[in-house]
Amino acid sequence: MAVVLRFPGVARDSPAAPSVGAGSRLGREPYFACAAATARPGGRCLRRRGLVVRCQSGAAVLKKGAASVAAEKAATGFTVVMKFGGSSVASAERMREVADLILSFPEETPVIVLSAMGKTTNNLLLAGEKAVSCGASNASEIPELAVIKELHIRTIDELGLDRSIVSGLLDELEQLLKGVAMMKELTPRTRDYLVSFGECMSTRIFAAYLNKLGKKARQYDAFDIGFITTDDFTNADILEATYPSVAKRLQGDWIDDPAIPIVTGFLGKGWKSCAITTLGRGGSDLTATTIGKALGLREIQVWKDVDGVLTCDPNIYANAIPVPYLTFEEAAELAYFGAQVLHPQSMRPAREGGIPVRVKNSYNRRAPGTVITKTRDLSKSILTSIVLKSNITMLDIVSTRMLGQYGFLAKVFSIFEDLGISVDCVATSEVSISLTLDPSKLWCRELIQQASGFLSH
Protein backbone atom coordinates (compact mmCIF):
# COMPACT_ATOMS: atom_id res chain seq x y z
CA MET A 1 0.00 0.00 0.00
CA ALA A 2 1.35 3.39 -0.92
CA VAL A 3 0.65 5.90 1.82
CA VAL A 4 0.59 9.52 0.81
CA LEU A 5 0.85 12.11 3.58
CA ARG A 6 0.27 15.66 2.44
CA PHE A 7 0.54 18.78 4.54
CA PRO A 8 -1.27 21.52 2.67
CA GLY A 9 -0.36 25.15 2.74
CA VAL A 10 -3.47 27.26 2.27
CA ALA A 11 -3.44 29.71 -0.60
CA ARG A 12 -5.53 32.79 0.13
CA ASP A 13 -7.93 34.26 -2.36
CA SER A 14 -6.55 37.30 -2.77
CA PRO A 15 0.29 34.38 -31.66
CA ALA A 16 1.77 31.84 -33.71
CA ALA A 17 5.28 30.39 -33.48
CA PRO A 18 8.10 32.08 -35.42
CA SER A 19 8.45 30.86 -38.96
CA VAL A 20 11.26 28.45 -39.74
CA GLY A 21 12.87 27.20 -42.89
CA ALA A 22 11.42 24.36 -44.93
CA GLY A 23 14.36 22.19 -43.95
CA SER A 24 13.80 22.57 -40.22
CA ARG A 25 12.55 19.74 -38.01
CA LEU A 26 9.26 21.56 -37.45
CA GLY A 27 8.53 21.79 -41.14
CA ARG A 28 9.21 18.17 -42.04
CA GLU A 29 6.44 15.83 -43.17
CA PRO A 30 5.54 13.63 -40.18
CA TYR A 31 6.24 9.93 -40.57
CA PHE A 32 2.88 8.99 -39.10
CA ALA A 33 0.63 11.24 -41.20
CA CYS A 34 -1.64 8.36 -42.21
CA ALA A 35 -1.86 6.94 -38.71
CA ALA A 36 -2.59 10.36 -37.27
CA ALA A 37 -5.54 10.78 -39.58
CA THR A 38 -7.26 7.82 -37.92
CA ALA A 39 -6.94 9.27 -34.44
CA ARG A 40 -10.04 10.91 -33.01
CA PRO A 41 -10.12 13.98 -30.77
CA GLY A 42 -11.87 11.87 -28.16
CA GLY A 43 -9.54 8.94 -28.69
CA ARG A 44 -8.30 7.16 -25.61
CA CYS A 45 -5.23 8.81 -24.09
CA LEU A 46 -2.80 7.72 -21.45
CA ARG A 47 -3.87 10.18 -18.80
CA ARG A 48 -5.76 8.82 -15.81
CA ARG A 49 -5.89 10.64 -12.51
CA GLY A 50 -7.26 9.96 -9.08
CA LEU A 51 -6.23 8.40 -5.80
CA VAL A 52 -6.83 4.68 -5.51
CA VAL A 53 -5.04 2.81 -2.73
CA ARG A 54 -5.11 -0.96 -3.07
CA CYS A 55 -3.51 -3.90 -1.31
CA GLN A 56 -2.53 -6.74 -3.59
CA SER A 57 -0.69 -9.92 -2.77
CA GLY A 58 1.44 -12.19 -4.85
CA ALA A 59 5.02 -12.76 -5.87
CA ALA A 60 7.02 -10.22 -7.82
CA VAL A 61 7.87 -11.08 -11.40
CA LEU A 62 11.36 -12.54 -11.65
CA LYS A 63 13.84 -11.86 -14.40
CA LYS A 64 13.72 -14.49 -17.14
CA GLY A 65 16.62 -16.76 -17.96
CA ALA A 66 18.94 -16.64 -20.93
CA ALA A 67 16.79 -19.06 -22.96
CA SER A 68 13.73 -16.83 -22.58
CA VAL A 69 15.77 -13.75 -23.50
CA ALA A 70 17.01 -15.47 -26.66
CA ALA A 71 13.47 -16.52 -27.63
CA GLU A 72 12.08 -13.01 -27.13
CA LYS A 73 14.98 -11.47 -29.04
CA ALA A 74 14.32 -13.77 -31.98
CA ALA A 75 10.61 -12.90 -31.95
CA THR A 76 10.80 -9.10 -31.70
CA GLY A 77 14.43 -8.12 -32.29
CA PHE A 78 14.57 -6.31 -28.93
CA THR A 79 14.53 -7.47 -25.32
CA VAL A 80 14.43 -4.41 -23.02
CA VAL A 81 14.04 -0.66 -22.92
CA MET A 82 16.81 1.20 -21.10
CA LYS A 83 16.01 4.82 -20.26
CA PHE A 84 18.68 7.21 -18.96
CA GLY A 85 17.92 10.58 -17.40
CA GLY A 86 19.70 13.87 -17.88
CA SER A 87 22.20 13.39 -15.05
CA SER A 88 23.20 10.02 -16.52
CA VAL A 89 24.29 11.66 -19.80
CA ALA A 90 25.37 15.04 -18.42
CA SER A 91 28.94 14.92 -19.75
CA ALA A 92 31.32 12.97 -21.96
CA GLU A 93 32.48 10.98 -18.94
CA ARG A 94 28.91 10.03 -18.03
CA MET A 95 28.16 9.04 -21.62
CA ARG A 96 31.20 6.76 -21.60
CA GLU A 97 29.94 5.14 -18.40
CA VAL A 98 26.44 4.66 -19.82
CA ALA A 99 27.86 3.13 -23.00
CA ASP A 100 29.97 0.78 -20.87
CA LEU A 101 26.88 -0.13 -18.85
CA ILE A 102 24.89 -0.94 -21.99
CA LEU A 103 27.71 -3.02 -23.45
CA SER A 104 28.01 -4.95 -20.17
CA PHE A 105 24.75 -6.72 -21.07
CA PRO A 106 25.75 -8.52 -24.30
CA GLU A 107 22.75 -10.84 -24.09
CA GLU A 108 20.36 -7.90 -24.39
CA THR A 109 19.28 -5.99 -27.48
CA PRO A 110 17.95 -2.79 -25.93
CA VAL A 111 16.02 0.21 -27.13
CA ILE A 112 17.70 3.24 -25.53
CA VAL A 113 15.71 6.31 -24.48
CA LEU A 114 17.63 9.44 -23.47
CA SER A 115 16.81 12.74 -21.83
CA ALA A 116 18.62 15.99 -22.60
CA MET A 117 22.12 16.42 -21.18
CA GLY A 118 22.24 17.68 -17.59
CA LYS A 119 20.39 20.98 -17.15
CA THR A 120 19.92 21.59 -20.87
CA THR A 121 16.11 21.66 -20.71
CA ASN A 122 16.18 24.30 -17.97
CA ASN A 123 18.71 26.36 -19.93
CA LEU A 124 16.60 26.16 -23.07
CA LEU A 125 13.57 27.45 -21.20
CA LEU A 126 15.59 30.27 -19.64
CA ALA A 127 17.01 31.18 -23.04
CA GLY A 128 13.52 31.33 -24.49
CA GLU A 129 12.25 33.56 -21.70
CA LYS A 130 15.19 35.95 -22.09
CA ALA A 131 14.76 36.03 -25.87
CA VAL A 132 11.28 37.50 -25.47
CA SER A 133 12.69 40.75 -24.12
CA CYS A 134 16.30 40.88 -25.32
CA GLY A 135 15.78 42.02 -28.91
CA ALA A 136 16.65 40.07 -32.07
CA SER A 137 20.12 41.60 -32.34
CA ASN A 138 21.02 40.31 -28.86
CA ALA A 139 19.54 36.81 -29.12
CA SER A 140 22.90 35.29 -30.05
CA GLU A 141 24.39 36.67 -26.82
CA ILE A 142 21.97 34.99 -24.41
CA PRO A 143 24.18 33.38 -21.71
CA GLU A 144 22.19 30.13 -21.58
CA LEU A 145 22.65 29.66 -25.33
CA ALA A 146 26.41 29.94 -24.85
CA VAL A 147 26.26 27.36 -22.03
CA ILE A 148 24.30 24.93 -24.22
CA LYS A 149 26.71 25.32 -27.13
CA GLU A 150 29.78 24.93 -24.93
CA LEU A 151 28.46 21.77 -23.23
CA HIS A 152 27.57 19.93 -26.41
CA ILE A 153 30.65 20.94 -28.39
CA ARG A 154 32.94 20.07 -25.47
CA THR A 155 31.24 16.69 -25.09
CA ILE A 156 31.66 15.94 -28.79
CA ASP A 157 35.33 16.93 -28.69
CA GLU A 158 36.03 14.82 -25.61
CA LEU A 159 34.35 11.80 -27.22
CA GLY A 160 36.38 12.29 -30.39
CA LEU A 161 33.35 12.90 -32.61
CA ASP A 162 32.62 15.31 -35.45
CA ARG A 163 31.08 18.65 -34.46
CA SER A 164 28.78 18.48 -37.48
CA ILE A 165 26.64 16.04 -35.47
CA VAL A 166 24.99 18.96 -33.68
CA SER A 167 26.18 22.06 -35.53
CA GLY A 168 23.05 22.21 -37.66
CA LEU A 169 20.80 21.91 -34.62
CA LEU A 170 22.72 24.61 -32.76
CA ASP A 171 22.35 26.95 -35.72
CA GLU A 172 18.63 26.17 -35.91
CA LEU A 173 18.30 26.80 -32.17
CA GLU A 174 19.93 30.20 -32.49
CA GLN A 175 17.62 31.14 -35.36
CA LEU A 176 14.60 30.07 -33.32
CA LEU A 177 15.65 32.31 -30.43
CA LYS A 178 16.02 35.20 -32.86
CA GLY A 179 12.51 34.48 -34.07
CA VAL A 180 11.20 34.52 -30.50
CA ALA A 181 12.98 37.82 -29.93
CA MET A 182 11.41 39.33 -33.05
CA MET A 183 7.90 38.12 -32.13
CA LYS A 184 8.39 39.12 -28.48
CA GLU A 185 6.44 36.10 -27.29
CA LEU A 186 7.04 32.46 -26.41
CA THR A 187 3.87 30.47 -27.05
CA PRO A 188 3.40 26.94 -25.62
CA ARG A 189 3.82 25.56 -29.13
CA THR A 190 7.13 27.36 -29.63
CA ARG A 191 8.23 26.40 -26.11
CA ASP A 192 7.85 22.71 -26.95
CA TYR A 193 9.78 23.17 -30.19
CA LEU A 194 12.49 24.99 -28.25
CA VAL A 195 13.03 22.36 -25.54
CA SER A 196 13.06 19.52 -28.09
CA PHE A 197 16.61 20.51 -29.09
CA GLY A 198 18.01 19.02 -25.87
CA GLU A 199 16.93 15.43 -26.52
CA CYS A 200 17.63 15.73 -30.25
CA MET A 201 21.26 16.64 -29.55
CA SER A 202 21.94 14.16 -26.73
CA THR A 203 20.65 11.20 -28.75
CA ARG A 204 22.67 12.15 -31.83
CA ILE A 205 25.86 12.44 -29.81
CA PHE A 206 25.31 9.15 -27.99
CA ALA A 207 24.38 7.22 -31.13
CA ALA A 208 27.52 8.50 -32.85
CA TYR A 209 29.63 7.45 -29.86
CA LEU A 210 28.21 3.90 -29.83
CA ASN A 211 28.93 3.63 -33.55
CA LYS A 212 32.49 4.78 -32.89
CA LEU A 213 32.83 1.96 -30.34
CA GLY A 214 31.72 -0.54 -32.97
CA LYS A 215 28.21 -1.04 -31.60
CA LYS A 216 25.87 -0.17 -34.44
CA ALA A 217 23.26 2.36 -33.34
CA ARG A 218 20.61 4.47 -35.06
CA GLN A 219 19.21 7.76 -33.73
CA TYR A 220 15.46 8.42 -33.77
CA ASP A 221 13.41 11.51 -33.00
CA ALA A 222 10.28 10.23 -31.24
CA PHE A 223 8.09 12.68 -33.15
CA ASP A 224 9.22 11.10 -36.44
CA ILE A 225 8.64 7.42 -35.55
CA GLY A 226 4.99 7.49 -34.56
CA PHE A 227 4.62 9.16 -31.15
CA ILE A 228 1.19 10.69 -31.77
CA THR A 229 -0.15 13.00 -29.08
CA THR A 230 -2.89 15.44 -28.32
CA ASP A 231 -2.16 19.08 -29.10
CA ASP A 232 -1.89 20.04 -25.42
CA PHE A 233 1.48 21.74 -25.73
CA THR A 234 3.86 21.34 -22.76
CA ASN A 235 1.77 18.49 -21.31
CA ALA A 236 0.48 16.33 -24.17
CA ASP A 237 -1.10 12.88 -23.87
CA ILE A 238 -0.02 9.93 -25.99
CA LEU A 239 -2.76 8.52 -28.23
CA GLU A 240 -3.39 4.81 -28.79
CA ALA A 241 -2.36 5.05 -32.46
CA THR A 242 1.20 5.50 -31.17
CA TYR A 243 1.69 1.83 -30.30
CA PRO A 244 1.31 0.24 -33.75
CA SER A 245 3.13 3.14 -35.41
CA VAL A 246 6.18 2.86 -33.16
CA ALA A 247 6.28 -0.94 -33.37
CA LYS A 248 6.06 -0.90 -37.16
CA ARG A 249 8.88 1.62 -37.53
CA LEU A 250 11.35 0.15 -35.03
CA GLN A 251 10.77 -3.49 -35.95
CA GLY A 252 10.81 -2.71 -39.67
CA ASP A 253 14.13 -0.89 -39.43
CA TRP A 254 15.58 -3.70 -37.32
CA ILE A 255 14.64 -6.29 -39.95
CA ASP A 256 16.11 -4.18 -42.76
CA ASP A 257 19.29 -3.13 -40.96
CA PRO A 258 19.79 -4.19 -37.30
CA ALA A 259 21.00 -1.35 -35.07
CA ILE A 260 20.33 -0.27 -31.49
CA PRO A 261 17.67 2.47 -31.51
CA ILE A 262 18.58 5.63 -29.60
CA VAL A 263 15.26 7.45 -29.12
CA THR A 264 14.54 10.95 -27.84
CA GLY A 265 12.50 10.92 -24.66
CA PHE A 266 9.86 13.48 -23.70
CA LEU A 267 8.75 14.33 -27.25
CA GLY A 268 5.84 13.64 -29.58
CA LYS A 269 3.93 15.27 -32.40
CA GLY A 270 0.39 16.64 -32.21
CA TRP A 271 -2.13 14.65 -34.23
CA LYS A 272 -3.87 17.76 -35.57
CA SER A 273 -1.10 20.34 -35.68
CA CYS A 274 1.77 17.97 -36.61
CA ALA A 275 3.86 20.25 -34.38
CA ILE A 276 6.37 18.98 -31.84
CA THR A 277 4.81 18.42 -28.40
CA THR A 278 6.24 17.47 -25.01
CA LEU A 279 4.86 15.02 -22.45
CA GLY A 280 5.53 17.18 -19.38
CA ARG A 281 8.65 17.24 -17.25
CA GLY A 282 9.99 13.76 -16.70
CA GLY A 283 8.13 12.55 -19.79
CA SER A 284 11.06 10.40 -20.94
CA ASP A 285 9.84 7.73 -18.51
CA LEU A 286 6.53 7.70 -20.38
CA THR A 287 8.41 7.41 -23.68
CA ALA A 288 10.22 4.33 -22.35
CA THR A 289 7.12 2.54 -21.07
CA THR A 290 5.23 3.34 -24.27
CA ILE A 291 7.98 1.73 -26.35
CA GLY A 292 8.04 -1.25 -23.98
CA LYS A 293 4.33 -1.84 -24.47
CA ALA A 294 4.45 -1.20 -28.23
CA LEU A 295 7.16 -3.84 -28.71
CA GLY A 296 5.96 -6.23 -25.98
CA LEU A 297 9.37 -6.33 -24.31
CA ARG A 298 10.43 -8.33 -21.29
CA GLU A 299 11.42 -5.43 -19.04
CA ILE A 300 11.61 -1.64 -18.89
CA GLN A 301 14.68 -0.29 -17.10
CA VAL A 302 14.66 3.29 -15.84
CA TRP A 303 18.18 4.35 -14.89
CA LYS A 304 18.30 7.30 -12.49
CA ASP A 305 20.80 8.90 -10.11
CA VAL A 306 19.28 7.22 -7.01
CA ASP A 307 19.14 3.58 -5.90
CA GLY A 308 15.48 3.16 -6.86
CA VAL A 309 12.24 4.47 -5.39
CA LEU A 310 13.05 5.53 -1.83
CA THR A 311 10.99 5.28 1.35
CA CYS A 312 10.87 9.08 1.52
CA ASP A 313 12.56 12.18 0.16
CA PRO A 314 16.29 11.94 1.09
CA ASN A 315 16.44 15.73 1.21
CA ILE A 316 14.03 15.60 4.15
CA TYR A 317 15.22 12.39 5.81
CA ALA A 318 18.80 11.39 5.04
CA ASN A 319 18.31 7.73 6.03
CA ALA A 320 15.79 6.97 3.29
CA ILE A 321 16.31 3.52 1.77
CA PRO A 322 15.21 1.93 -1.52
CA VAL A 323 11.87 0.16 -1.70
CA PRO A 324 12.55 -3.27 -3.27
CA TYR A 325 9.09 -3.86 -4.75
CA LEU A 326 6.06 -1.75 -5.70
CA THR A 327 2.88 -2.35 -7.62
CA PHE A 328 2.06 -0.25 -10.66
CA GLU A 329 -0.74 1.46 -8.72
CA GLU A 330 1.55 2.33 -5.82
CA ALA A 331 4.22 3.73 -8.12
CA ALA A 332 1.68 5.82 -10.02
CA GLU A 333 0.24 7.26 -6.80
CA LEU A 334 3.64 8.10 -5.39
CA ALA A 335 4.70 9.75 -8.65
CA TYR A 336 1.52 11.78 -8.98
CA PHE A 337 1.65 13.02 -5.41
CA GLY A 338 5.22 14.21 -5.49
CA ALA A 339 7.80 11.42 -5.82
CA GLN A 340 10.32 12.70 -8.38
CA VAL A 341 11.73 9.36 -9.52
CA LEU A 342 8.99 8.53 -12.06
CA HIS A 343 6.61 10.36 -14.38
CA PRO A 344 3.03 10.11 -12.98
CA GLN A 345 1.58 8.70 -16.21
CA SER A 346 4.41 6.32 -17.05
CA MET A 347 2.99 3.29 -15.24
CA ARG A 348 -0.10 2.83 -17.36
CA PRO A 349 1.54 1.45 -20.54
CA ALA A 350 3.66 -0.94 -18.46
CA ARG A 351 0.64 -2.09 -16.46
CA GLU A 352 -1.45 -2.64 -19.59
CA GLY A 353 1.39 -4.54 -21.24
CA GLY A 354 2.18 -6.54 -18.09
CA ILE A 355 5.83 -5.46 -18.32
CA PRO A 356 7.91 -5.06 -15.14
CA VAL A 357 9.63 -1.72 -14.61
CA ARG A 358 13.01 -1.79 -12.89
CA VAL A 359 14.32 1.50 -11.42
CA LYS A 360 18.11 1.43 -11.02
CA ASN A 361 21.03 3.76 -10.35
CA SER A 362 23.38 4.44 -13.26
CA TYR A 363 26.00 5.62 -10.73
CA ASN A 364 25.67 2.39 -8.72
CA ARG A 365 24.72 -0.38 -11.11
CA ARG A 366 25.16 -3.11 -8.46
CA ALA A 367 22.31 -1.73 -6.36
CA PRO A 368 19.22 -3.95 -6.85
CA GLY A 369 16.91 -0.98 -7.34
CA THR A 370 13.11 -1.15 -7.27
CA VAL A 371 11.02 -3.61 -9.28
CA ILE A 372 7.51 -2.44 -10.16
CA THR A 373 5.02 -5.16 -11.10
CA LYS A 374 1.31 -5.91 -11.10
CA THR A 375 1.45 -7.59 -7.69
CA ARG A 376 3.90 -7.93 -4.84
CA ASP A 377 4.32 -9.89 -1.61
CA LEU A 378 2.71 -7.94 1.24
CA SER A 379 3.92 -10.28 3.98
CA LYS A 380 6.97 -8.14 4.79
CA SER A 381 5.90 -4.56 4.22
CA ILE A 382 2.53 -2.82 4.13
CA LEU A 383 3.80 0.76 4.28
CA THR A 384 6.12 1.35 1.33
CA SER A 385 6.84 5.05 0.99
CA ILE A 386 5.80 8.45 2.31
CA VAL A 387 5.50 11.47 0.07
CA LEU A 388 5.29 15.07 1.21
CA LYS A 389 3.49 17.42 -1.13
CA SER A 390 3.85 21.03 -0.05
CA ASN A 391 2.39 24.34 -1.19
CA ILE A 392 -0.91 22.91 -2.33
CA THR A 393 -4.09 24.98 -2.32
CA MET A 394 -7.02 24.11 -0.05
CA LEU A 395 -10.52 25.33 -0.84
CA ASP A 396 -13.39 25.13 1.69
CA ILE A 397 -17.01 25.36 0.53
CA VAL A 398 -19.56 25.74 3.33
CA SER A 399 -23.34 25.74 2.77
CA THR A 400 -26.33 24.56 4.79
CA ARG A 401 -28.00 23.79 1.45
CA MET A 402 -26.07 20.51 1.42
CA LEU A 403 -28.29 19.04 4.15
CA GLY A 404 -30.47 16.30 2.69
CA GLN A 405 -29.94 17.47 -0.89
CA TYR A 406 -28.93 14.99 -3.58
CA GLY A 407 -26.76 16.04 -6.52
CA PHE A 408 -25.07 18.87 -4.62
CA LEU A 409 -21.55 17.45 -5.07
CA ALA A 410 -22.18 16.78 -8.76
CA LYS A 411 -23.10 20.42 -9.28
CA VAL A 412 -20.01 21.62 -7.42
CA PHE A 413 -17.70 19.39 -9.43
CA SER A 414 -19.29 20.50 -12.69
CA ILE A 415 -17.64 23.87 -12.01
CA PHE A 416 -14.20 22.23 -11.84
CA GLU A 417 -14.96 20.30 -15.03
CA ASP A 418 -15.96 23.46 -16.87
CA LEU A 419 -12.73 25.19 -15.80
CA GLY A 420 -10.52 22.16 -16.48
CA ILE A 421 -9.29 21.97 -12.87
CA SER A 422 -8.09 18.67 -11.39
CA VAL A 423 -8.91 18.00 -7.72
CA ASP A 424 -6.43 16.04 -5.60
CA CYS A 425 -8.42 15.10 -2.50
CA VAL A 426 -11.92 15.64 -1.14
CA ALA A 427 -13.30 15.61 2.41
CA THR A 428 -16.98 16.25 3.15
CA SER A 429 -19.25 16.80 6.15
CA GLU A 430 -22.96 17.58 6.40
CA VAL A 431 -22.48 21.25 5.52
CA SER A 432 -19.00 21.60 3.99
CA ILE A 433 -16.62 20.34 1.32
CA SER A 434 -12.83 20.65 1.58
CA LEU A 435 -10.76 20.26 -1.59
CA THR A 436 -7.05 20.34 -2.32
CA LEU A 437 -5.81 21.59 -5.68
CA ASP A 438 -2.39 21.27 -7.24
CA PRO A 439 -0.94 24.77 -7.77
CA SER A 440 0.93 23.58 -10.86
CA LYS A 441 -2.44 23.33 -12.56
CA LEU A 442 -3.26 26.98 -12.82
CA TRP A 443 -6.67 28.04 -11.59
CA CYS A 444 -8.03 31.54 -11.43
CA ARG A 445 -10.42 33.89 -9.67
CA GLU A 446 -13.12 32.62 -12.00
CA LEU A 447 -13.35 29.50 -9.82
CA ILE A 448 -14.16 31.58 -6.73
CA GLN A 449 -16.68 33.62 -8.68
CA GLN A 450 -18.49 30.58 -10.07
CA ALA A 451 -18.52 28.78 -6.73
CA SER A 452 -19.83 31.89 -4.95
CA GLY A 453 -22.52 32.35 -7.58
CA PHE A 454 -23.59 28.73 -7.26
CA LEU A 455 -23.88 28.95 -3.47
CA SER A 456 -25.81 32.22 -3.53
CA HIS A 457 -28.65 30.78 -5.65
Secondary structure as GFF3:
##gff-version 3
##sequence-region A 1 457
A	DSSP	beta_strand	3	4	.	.	.	ID=ss1
A	DSSP	alpha_helix	33	37	.	.	.	ID=ss2
A	DSSP	alpha_helix	66	76	.	.	.	ID=ss3
A	DSSP	beta_strand	80	84	.	.	.	ID=ss4
A	DSSP	three_ten_helix	86	89	.	.	.	ID=ss5
A	DSSP	alpha_helix	92	103	.	.	.	ID=ss6
A	DSSP	beta_strand	110	114	.	.	.	ID=ss7
A	DSSP	alpha_helix	120	134	.	.	.	ID=ss8
A	DSSP	three_ten_helix	136	141	.	.	.	ID=ss9
A	DSSP	alpha_helix	143	158	.	.	.	ID=ss10
A	DSSP	alpha_helix	164	183	.	.	.	ID=ss11
A	DSSP	alpha_helix	188	212	.	.	.	ID=ss12
A	DSSP	beta_strand	217	220	.	.	.	ID=ss13
A	DSSP	three_ten_helix	222	224	.	.	.	ID=ss14
A	DSSP	beta_strand	228	229	.	.	.	ID=ss15
A	DSSP	alpha_helix	242	256	.	.	.	ID=ss16
A	DSSP	beta_strand	260	264	.	.	.	ID=ss17
A	DSSP	beta_strand	267	270	.	.	.	ID=ss18
A	DSSP	beta_strand	276	278	.	.	.	ID=ss19
A	DSSP	alpha_helix	284	295	.	.	.	ID=ss20
A	DSSP	beta_strand	299	304	.	.	.	ID=ss21
A	DSSP	beta_strand	325	327	.	.	.	ID=ss22
A	DSSP	alpha_helix	328	336	.	.	.	ID=ss23
A	DSSP	alpha_helix	347	353	.	.	.	ID=ss24
A	DSSP	beta_strand	357	361	.	.	.	ID=ss25
A	DSSP	beta_strand	370	373	.	.	.	ID=ss26
A	DSSP	beta_strand	386	387	.	.	.	ID=ss27
A	DSSP	beta_strand	393	398	.	.	.	ID=ss28
A	DSSP	three_ten_helix	400	402	.	.	.	ID=ss29
A	DSSP	alpha_helix	408	419	.	.	.	ID=ss30
A	DSSP	beta_strand	423	428	.	.	.	ID=ss31
A	DSSP	beta_strand	432	437	.	.	.	ID=ss32
A	DSSP	alpha_helix	445	456	.	.	.	ID=ss33
###
